[in-house]
Amino acid sequence: MRKEGKTMKQWIKNHPRAAFLTGAVFLSLLFLTYMMRQQNIAAAVEGALTDEPRSGGAVSSDFYVMQLTGKETEIYNLLRDRLDHMQGGIVEFPEMLSGEEYLRVTTALEDEGYDYFYGFVDIPMTENGVYIKHGGADLADVKGKTIAKAILFLSCAEGIHLSGEYADDGRVMNLEEVGEALSANEQEEEEKIRDIQQKTEEILDGVMSGLPEEYGEKKTADYFLKWMDENLAFTTGADGDNVSYSGMKDVFEELYIYNNLSAVTREKATALGYAKILSELFNRAGMESHIVRGVWGRSQFRQEGYVLTAVEMNGQTIYIDAGGAKSAELGGQRYLREQEAKNHMKFVEYFDYS
């Protein structure tokens, strides 16, 4: 064996070009084998799904809220109430949160199915107004219960163009000014929000009215995917690699709306927007659904944040690539069983997806 190993090394040394080409061919064959396996698995999943009858009436997903603790639920309801009544500005929490607790609350707020395209919570701070993420800190690593408040940004706020000013220690120096400016709204902008909400409902109602009553689970899923393929275009929310935003108003209008249900009014959506729209349609069709965030790609060299739509079909949870952005990696398919989904994407760890 030692002699054979030495002979091989000598051959590689004497024929470097041939060795490189041989290695390239070998890697190409491995990649081709992998892609064929993924295509066969995905095709097998879709082919095995049957058109089981739907339950009938619309359902409402509480997948995330049901996992919140009592303290987290209280803060979640506080933030929902502020969003529903369009009351932006500084939100002080009744109890201090750790980084993971804050992530759980804000993720539930973002992903439970509400169309809050006009507002989001950010800038978690200590009681003294120090920005927790100042200096690049990861919220998941904030173990102590130090988050006392945050800012609720609304696209209709009079002070939406105002920026925070930070001291070297991360303290928001103009916090009072920012909070006051974000707590007052422009009435014209509020009306724009209501117009978008109404148009969104009209579009989604139109999709549902076109769904044949006799369609079961699989035909319903195919119908929704076909509608999205024909009526939405995929976007990253930034048309170009060097896009910059002049302020928070631009973020709402040129990025955030595409992450939500109201992306249907713009006829294009991000992967997150696609997943939310598909999940909403499933719930309206009586098929319980929620979205799942995670990191796509098991290799540390090719990873990115991504989102799938989870839906109850045929007595199991099926994961769907709503926008089809990973179609090439899935052999042109979109349906995955749980294990296959987890082979591709590491789900976030602060919620239970088992």
Disulfide bonds with the S-S distance in Angstrom:
none
